[in-house]
């Protein structure tokens, strides 16, 4: 599970998590050897011991002769329970050389300090989750430092699940842009941006750098009455998309606009490709306005502003939410 390479049988959720964490996905995974029956194969690479089900000992990368001694180990074959106490019975596959006997002397104290747990089952636990259970939310919130600050606010934002998923894939660069499709080995007619037809359609370009996307974001800032210099990195763009000196709950509402704009850009792009729709930045912005108002007011018990008020003065509307 700690390998960064994706498998064709992996679920989309697991592939996305590995896209966020990379090799660090194993930081919060803990293997518990309980009954003593957990068989493991070559857990460590060159310079480390092979075969043990827990990390008990390392050898120097320049002195790894014991690596060829143990290739595969089952706990029940190297020890047994005697009077409710685990006793190791280490039997080497061959006789040890003189230089290996010194390593064995170093190894044995470490081995005897690690024992299985009696009357329990072997399992993996997720240290970051509640009751050591795995939750996608906990994995994202405990992701890399950059992703952590993003997702803490991202998942608190009010939005439809479908829009949340689209925006999430944009943040972790797993959305099916033409550049990402090519990277996955999928043939496309052209890798140029579906909007401007000038540059490769990457996540950064299509959602934040393209002229069409820039017009939509610029209309958002004009609507709110602010000026801003946008980032092209998705996570940085999301974190920068907030109001200075505004309460946290106000910026969470404003982040809803970011999610809906990203979602509408993606839908507009697909409509243009598959249905021959006309590229219209104003249409994207107008739909984003309407859907953001609909999502936000649906979560408020008694909305204090109408759609027309939302379009005229969004700042006052957001600050009126308690």
C-alpha positions in Angstrom: 0.0 0.0 0.0 2.9 2.3 0.4 4.0 2.1 -3.2 3.3 5.2 -5.2 2.6 3.4 -8.5 -1.0 3.1 -9.3 -2.6 -0.2 -10.1 -5.4 -0.7 -12.7 -7.5 -2.4 -10.0 -7.2 0.6 -7.6 -10.4 2.5 -6.9 -10.6 6.1 -8.1 -10.6 7.3 -4.5 -7.4 5.4 -3.8 -5.7 6.7 -7.0 -6.7 10.3 -6.0 -5.3 9.8 -2.5 -2.0 8.6 -3.9 -2.0 11.6 -6.1 -2.3 13.8 -3.1 0.1 11.9 -0.8 2.4 10.1 -3.2 4.8 7.9 -1.3 3.8 9.6 2.0 0.5 7.6 2.0 2.2 5.1 4.3 3.1 7.7 7.0 -0.2 7.0 8.8 -0.5 3.3 8.0 0.5 1.0 10.8 0.8 -2.8 10.4 -0.2 -4.7 13.6 1.1 -8.2 13.8 -1.1 -10.0 16.3 -1.6 -13.7 15.8 1.8 -14.4 14.4 0.5 -15.7 11.1 1.1 -12.7 8.9 3.3 -13.7 6.0 5.3 -10.9 4.4 7.6 -10.7 1.4 10.6 -8.5 0.9 9.4 -5.4 2.8 12.7 -3.7 2.7 15.0 -3.0 -0.2 18.7 -3.3 -0.5 20.6 -2.3 2.6 17.8 -3.5 4.9 16.5 -6.8 6.2 14.1 -8.8 4.1 11.0 -10.6 5.4 10.1 -9.2 8.8 6.5 -8.1 9.3 7.6 -5.1 11.4 10.6 -2.8 11.1 12.9 -4.2 13.7 16.4 -3.7 12.4 18.5 -2.2 9.6 21.9 -3.0 8.4 24.3 -0.6 6.8 23.9 -0.2 3.0 27.5 -1.2 2.5 27.2 -4.3 4.7 24.0 -6.1 3.8 25.1 -9.8 3.6 22.2 -10.9 5.8 19.8 -9.8 3.1 20.5 -13.0 1.3 19.8 -15.2 4.4 16.2 -14.4 5.0 14.0 -14.1 1.9 10.6 -15.0 3.3 9.4 -15.3 6.9 6.1 -16.4 8.5 6.0 -15.4 12.2 4.6 -18.8 13.3 7.7 -20.5 11.7 10.2 -18.5 13.7 8.7 -18.7 17.1 5.9 -20.0 19.3 3.8 -19.2 22.4 5.1 -20.9 25.6 3.1 -20.2 28.7 1.5 -17.1 27.2 4.9 -15.8 26.3 6.3 -15.5 22.8 9.7 -17.2 22.3 11.7 -16.7 19.1 13.1 -19.8 17.3 15.4 -18.3 14.7 16.6 -20.9 12.2 18.9 -19.6 9.4 18.6 -21.1 5.9 22.4 -21.7 5.9 25.3 -21.4 8.2 26.5 -17.8 8.9 29.9 -16.5 7.9 32.1 -14.9 10.5 31.1 -11.4 9.4 27.5 -12.4 9.7 27.8 -13.7 13.2 28.6 -10.2 14.4 25.4 -8.9 12.7 23.4 -11.7 14.4 24.7 -10.5 17.8 23.3 -7.1 16.9 20.1 -8.4 15.6 19.0 -10.7 18.4 18.4 -8.1 21.1 16.3 -6.1 18.6 14.3 -9.2 17.7 13.5 -10.2 21.2 12.2 -6.7 21.9 9.4 -7.2 19.4 6.7 -9.8 19.9 3.2 -10.4 18.4 0.0 -9.8 20.4 -1.7 -12.8 21.7 -5.4 -13.6 21.1 -5.8 -10.9 18.5 -5.8 -10.7 14.7 -3.4 -9.2 12.2 -4.6 -5.9 10.8 -3.6 -2.5 9.4 -4.7 0.6 11.2 -5.0 4.2 10.0 -3.4 6.3 12.8 -5.0 9.5 11.5 -8.6 8.2 11.7 -11.1 7.9 14.5 -10.8 4.5 16.3 -7.9 3.8 13.8 -10.4 3.4 11.0 -9.7 4.8 7.6 -11.7 7.8 6.3 -11.0 9.6 3.0 -11.6 12.9 4.9 -8.9 12.2 7.5 -6.5 11.2 4.7 -7.0 14.5 2.9 -6.8 16.6 6.0 -3.6 14.9 7.0 -2.1 15.2 3.6 1.0 17.1 2.7 1.4 20.6 4.3 0.2 22.4 1.2 -2.8 20.2 0.7 -3.7 20.3 4.4 -4.4 24.0 4.6 -6.4 23.8 1.3 -8.7 20.9 2.3 -9.4 22.2 5.8 -11.4 25.0 4.1 -12.3 23.2 1.0 -14.5 20.5 2.6 -16.3 23.1 4.8 -17.6 24.9 1.7 -21.2 24.6 0.8 -21.5 23.1 -2.6 -23.2 20.2 -4.5 -21.2 16.9 -4.2 -20.7 16.8 -8.0 -19.2 20.3 -8.0 -17.1 19.4 -5.0 -15.7 16.4 -6.8 -14.8 18.4 -9.9 -13.1 21.1 -7.9 -11.2 18.5 -5.8 -9.9 16.8 -9.0 -8.7 20.2 -10.2 -6.9 20.8 -6.9 -5.0 17.5 -7.1 -4.6 17.7 -10.9 -6.5 14.5 -11.7 -9.2 16.1 -13.8 -9.4 14.6 -17.4 -7.8 17.5 -19.3 -6.2 16.6 -22.6 -2.7 16.8 -21.0 -3.7 14.4 -18.2 -5.4 12.0 -20.7 -2.1 11.9 -22.7 -0.2 11.3 -19.6 -2.4 8.3 -18.9 -1.8 6.9 -22.4 -5.1 7.9 -23.9 -5.0 9.2 -27.4 -6.7 12.5 -28.2 -7.2 14.3 -31.5 -5.4 17.4 -30.3 -3.9 18.4 -27.0 -4.7 22.1 -27.5 -7.0 23.9 -25.1 -10.6 23.5 -25.9 -11.2 27.2 -25.3 -8.4 29.1 -26.9 -6.8 26.5 -29.2 -3.4 28.0 -28.5 -1.7 26.1 -25.7 -1.7 22.5 -24.3 -4.8 21.9 -22.2 -3.3 21.4 -18.8 -5.2 22.0 -15.5 -3.3 25.2 -14.8 -3.9 26.6 -18.2 -7.6 25.6 -18.8 -8.9 26.8 -15.4 -6.7 29.7 -14.5 -4.4 30.9 -17.4 -6.6 30.6 -20.5 -8.1 33.8 -21.8 -11.6 32.5 -21.4 -11.0 31.4 -17.8 -9.3 34.7 -17.0 -12.4 36.6 -18.2 -14.6 34.6 -15.9 -12.4 35.1 -12.9 -12.0 38.8 -13.7 -15.8 39.2 -13.7 -15.9 37.6 -10.3 -13.5 40.2 -8.9 -15.3 43.0 -10.7 -18.6 41.8 -9.2 -17.2 41.9 -5.7 -15.4 45.2 -6.4 -11.9 44.1 -5.8 -8.7 43.8 -7.8 -6.5 40.7 -7.7 -3.5 39.0 -9.3 -4.3 35.4 -9.8 -2.1 32.3 -9.3 -2.1 29.6 -11.8 -1.3 26.8 -9.3 -4.8 25.4 -8.3 -4.1 25.1 -4.6 -2.5 28.6 -4.4 -5.4 30.1 -6.5 -8.0 28.6 -4.1 -6.1 29.8 -1.0 -5.7 33.3 -2.5 -9.4 33.5 -3.4 -10.6 35.1 -0.1 -11.5 38.4 1.4 -9.0 40.2 3.6 -10.2 41.0 7.1 -13.3 39.0 6.7 -14.6 36.4 9.2 -13.8 32.8 8.4 -17.5 31.9 7.7 -17.7 34.7 5.1 -14.7 33.4 3.3 -16.1 29.8 3.4 -19.2 31.2 1.6 -17.0 33.1 -0.9 -15.1 29.8 -1.5 -18.4 28.4 -2.8 -18.1 30.8 -5.7 -14.6 29.4 -6.5 -16.0 25.8 -6.6 -19.0 26.7 -8.7 -16.8 28.7 -11.2 -14.4 25.8 -11.6 -17.3 23.4 -12.0 -19.1 25.6 -14.6 -15.8 26.0 -16.6 -15.5 22.3 -16.8 -19.1 21.8 -17.8 -18.9 24.6 -20.4 -15.8 23.0 -21.9 -17.5 19.6 -22.2 -20.6 21.2 -23.7 -18.4 22.8 -26.3 -16.6 19.6 -27.1 -19.5 17.1 -27.1 -22.5 19.3 -28.0 -20.9 22.0 -30.1 -21.8 24.8 -27.6 -20.6 28.3 -28.1 -17.8 29.5 -25.8 -19.3 32.3 -23.7 -17.5 33.6 -20.5 -20.5 35.7 -19.5 -22.7 32.6 -19.6 -20.3 30.7 -17.3 -20.2 33.6 -14.8 -24.0 34.1 -14.8 -24.6 30.4 -14.2 -22.0 30.5 -11.4 -23.8 33.5 -9.8 -27.1 31.7 -9.9 -25.9 28.3 -8.6 -23.8 29.9 -5.8 -26.8 31.8 -4.6 -29.0 28.7 -4.8 -26.5 26.5 -2.9 -25.8 29.1 -0.2 -29.4 30.0 0.5 -30.4 26.3 0.6 -28.2 25.9 3.7 -29.6 29.0 5.5 -32.7 28.6 7.6 -34.2 32.0 6.6 -32.2 33.7 3.8 -32.1 37.5 4.3 -31.3 38.4 0.7 -32.8 37.7 -2.7 -31.1 36.7 -5.9 -31.2 40.3 -7.2 -29.6 41.5 -4.0 -27.0 38.8 -4.4 -26.2 40.0 -7.9 -26.0 43.7 -6.9 -24.0 43.5 -3.6 -22.6 40.0 -2.9 -20.3 41.4 -0.1 -23.2 42.7 1.9 -25.1 39.4 1.4 -22.2 37.3 2.6 -21.6 39.5 5.7 -25.3 39.3 6.6 -25.0 35.5 7.0 -24.6 34.5 10.7 
